[in-house]
Amino acid sequence: MKLLRTNSENQDFKQLVKMLDEYLAYVDGDDHAFYDQFNKIDALQHCIVLFEEENPVGCGAIKGYDGETAEIKRMFVIPEFRGKGYASAILNELERWAKELQFKKVILETGTGQKEAIKLYRKTYEQIENYGQYKGVDTSVCFSKELD
């Protein structure tokens, strides 16, 4: 396993996000258009691509939410590579990077249909009231974690 820090111009990252969007369109169904508007990648400067034997199999990104908080975005591991700890590795690297960038906390949103993601986040994150554009959205679940 290898983790690469990059930005949204990286072709492997772009390809993984395309796969993520196709997966989410299926899982989110009618709600996909609402969520999709908040998931553009053109300005992401802090992206991770995870490789297994030179093959890009997972990704994630962070972006500033406010002066002390980074938002985790575009978390994805190709389904056939799940269950190997890759999502946790990406998440841990994003948290390290956020800390290096002087953020004190990370937040994220996922859909209620993302059962595997919710299970992962509940291990180390606190579920919080939906924030920002997700306030009042019944199909969203939001999480937060203080960075030590």
C-alpha positions as CSV (number, residue, x, y, z in Angstrom):
1,M,0.0,0.0,0.0
2,K,1.3,3.5,-0.9
3,L,-0.4,6.8,-0.2
4,L,0.3,9.8,-2.5
5,R,-0.4,13.4,-1.5
6,T,-1.5,15.3,-4.6
7,N,-4.3,17.6,-5.8
8,S,-7.4,17.3,-7.9
9,E,-5.4,17.6,-11.1
10,N,-4.0,14.1,-10.6
11,Q,-5.5,11.7,-13.2
12,D,-5.7,8.7,-10.8
13,F,-7.7,10.9,-8.4
14,K,-10.0,12.1,-11.2
15,Q,-10.6,8.5,-12.3
16,L,-11.4,7.3,-8.7
17,V,-13.8,10.2,-8.2
18,K,-15.6,9.3,-11.5
19,M,-16.0,5.8,-10.1
20,L,-17.2,7.3,-6.8
21,D,-19.8,9.4,-8.5
22,E,-21.1,6.5,-10.5
23,Y,-21.4,4.5,-7.3
24,L,-23.1,7.3,-5.4
25,A,-25.6,7.9,-8.3
26,Y,-26.6,4.3,-7.8
27,V,-26.7,4.3,-4.0
28,D,-28.2,7.8,-3.5
29,G,-30.8,7.4,-6.2
30,D,-33.1,10.4,-6.5
31,D,-31.0,12.3,-3.9
32,H,-27.8,12.2,-6.0
33,A,-28.3,15.5,-7.8
34,F,-28.6,17.3,-4.4
35,Y,-25.4,15.9,-3.1
36,D,-23.5,16.1,-6.4
37,Q,-23.6,19.9,-6.4
38,F,-21.4,19.9,-3.2
39,N,-18.8,17.5,-4.5
40,K,-17.0,19.3,-7.3
41,I,-13.2,18.7,-7.3
42,D,-11.8,21.5,-9.4
43,A,-10.3,23.4,-6.5
44,L,-9.2,20.6,-4.2
45,Q,-5.5,21.1,-3.2
46,H,-5.1,18.4,-0.7
47,C,-6.0,14.9,-2.1
48,I,-4.8,11.4,-1.3
49,V,-4.6,8.5,-3.7
50,L,-4.0,5.1,-2.3
51,F,-2.2,2.5,-4.4
52,E,-2.1,-1.3,-4.1
53,E,0.8,-2.5,-6.2
54,E,0.8,0.6,-8.5
55,N,-3.0,0.4,-8.9
56,P,-5.0,3.4,-7.6
57,V,-7.8,1.8,-5.5
58,G,-8.8,4.6,-3.1
59,C,-8.9,8.3,-2.5
60,G,-10.0,11.2,-0.2
61,A,-9.5,14.9,0.1
62,I,-9.7,17.7,2.6
63,K,-10.6,21.3,2.1
64,G,-10.9,24.2,4.5
65,Y,-14.4,24.7,6.0
66,D,-13.5,27.6,8.3
67,G,-10.3,28.9,9.9
68,E,-10.0,25.9,12.4
69,T,-12.0,23.2,10.6
70,A,-11.2,21.0,7.5
71,E,-13.9,19.1,5.7
72,I,-13.2,15.6,4.5
73,K,-14.4,15.0,1.0
74,R,-14.5,12.4,-1.8
75,M,-13.7,9.3,0.4
76,F,-13.8,6.2,-1.7
77,V,-12.3,2.7,-2.0
78,I,-13.1,0.5,-5.0
79,P,-15.6,-2.0,-3.7
80,E,-13.5,-5.1,-4.4
81,F,-10.6,-3.6,-2.4
82,R,-12.7,-2.9,0.7
83,G,-12.1,-4.7,4.0
84,K,-8.3,-4.2,3.9
85,G,-8.1,-1.1,6.1
86,Y,-7.6,1.2,3.1
87,A,-10.3,3.7,4.0
88,S,-8.9,4.0,7.5
89,A,-5.4,4.5,6.1
90,I,-6.7,7.3,3.8
91,L,-8.7,8.9,6.7
92,N,-5.7,8.8,9.0
93,E,-3.5,10.4,6.4
94,L,-6.1,13.1,5.7
95,E,-6.2,13.8,9.5
96,R,-2.4,14.1,9.7
97,W,-2.4,16.5,6.7
98,A,-5.2,18.6,8.2
99,K,-3.2,18.8,11.4
100,E,0.0,19.8,9.5
101,L,-2.1,22.6,7.9
102,Q,-3.0,23.8,11.4
103,F,-6.6,22.7,11.4
104,K,-8.0,21.8,14.9
105,K,-10.9,19.7,13.8
106,V,-12.2,17.7,10.8
107,I,-15.9,17.3,9.8
108,L,-17.5,15.2,7.1
109,E,-20.9,14.3,5.7
110,T,-22.1,11.0,4.3
111,G,-25.4,9.7,3.2
112,T,-27.6,7.4,5.2
113,G,-27.3,4.8,2.5
114,Q,-23.5,4.6,3.0
115,K,-23.6,1.9,5.7
116,E,-19.9,1.0,5.4
117,A,-18.8,4.6,5.7
118,I,-21.0,5.3,8.7
119,K,-19.6,2.2,10.4
120,L,-16.0,3.4,9.7
121,Y,-16.7,7.0,10.9
122,R,-18.4,5.8,14.1
123,K,-15.2,4.1,15.2
124,T,-13.3,7.4,15.8
125,Y,-15.7,10.2,15.0
126,E,-18.6,11.8,16.9
127,Q,-21.9,12.2,15.1
128,I,-22.9,15.8,15.1
129,E,-25.9,17.9,14.0
130,N,-25.9,18.3,10.3
131,Y,-23.9,21.4,9.3
132,G,-24.0,23.9,6.4
133,Q,-25.9,22.8,3.3
134,Y,-26.8,19.5,5.1
135,K,-28.9,21.1,7.8
136,G,-32.4,19.6,7.7
137,V,-31.4,16.9,5.2
138,D,-32.8,13.6,6.5
139,T,-30.5,11.5,4.2
140,S,-27.3,13.1,5.6
141,V,-25.2,12.0,8.6
142,C,-22.5,14.4,9.8
143,F,-19.4,13.6,11.9
144,S,-16.7,15.5,13.6
145,K,-13.3,14.8,15.2
146,E,-11.0,17.0,17.2
147,L,-7.4,16.7,16.1
148,D,-4.9,16.3,19.0
